[in-house]
Each structure stands twice: as structure tokens, then as C-alpha cells.
Amino acid sequence: MGKDYLKLLDPNKVHNSVFDRKFMYLSDIIDPIYHEYAIRLERAGHTLDLDVLRRHHQVENYADVAKILTQYFDFACKSNEKGNIVISMTTQKNKLTDLSPVEYCVSVKDTSVLMNLEQREKFAILGAKIRSRLGFGTVLQIPVVEPYDKL
């Protein structure tokens, strides 16, 4: 696939933070990918829904997020199972201490697609956390790096 996923992202939507780090808003990443894949997934028997709460969240690793999403949707388009896919934003907060900063993830919940170990490893190498179980489908979590994290 190469860098085809970057064609979906508008280079004019890349901003610089006050820390001189590049970022995109979450909506500028998700919206073009959603529009690209919604009809393709529907033809394959899937519905694609958005449940992203923080549309103006700043994402520094926008290329990684776009790459993982597009590769997953390409994979889902090839699946024969019918189901529902929801893109949302979740937090990964340490439950033991409230002092740690909140870490956000873009989550993809798919009720139909199941992945074998080799397929899960492919997405893990790209940086996603993935759970795939019979009867539950697949949950993909992509960590979001903010432009002011880890300075």
C-alpha cells in the first residue's frame, strides 16, 4: 500500500504547535478516511459509524493513525462477515493514581471481523493494541500522541 494513506490527508491541515511540533486535528484525520471507506465497507456488508467525542484534539502521530485505520479498513473490506464498525476516542487512565496524565486512543470496535495471530501481530508492529475474540469481534486501539506530550 505504501504511502497511499497520506493521499487521504490534506497537507494544508498540518499545523505547528507552540513547541514547534507538527500535528493535525482528529477530525481532519478521521473525516477523509471515513468518507473514503464508508461506502466501500457498506458494499462489503459493514456499517461504519463515528463516535469521536474530541474532534479538535491535536494528534502528532497523525500519519500512524491514518495508516493503521486505512490498513484495518482494507482488511475489513475483504472480510465475508457482516457487522458494525465504530470509530471512537477512549482514554487509558491509570486507575490506581489520578496523578498520571490521561492518555487517549482512537478505538475501532468491529463486531464481525476476527483476526488470527499473524494479522494481530501486523497491527501490533504498527503500534496498535488489538483484541480479537470469537463472539466479541475485534477492538483496535491506536495511541494518540499529542504535540505537547513528552517534551
Secondary structure by P-SEA (a helix, b strand, c coil): ccccccccccccccccccccbbbbccccccaaaaaacaaaaaaacbbbbbbcccccccccaaaaaaaaaaaaaaaaaaccccbbbbbbbbbbcccccccccbbbbbbbbbccccccaaaaaaaaaabbbbbbbccccbbbbbbbbcccccc
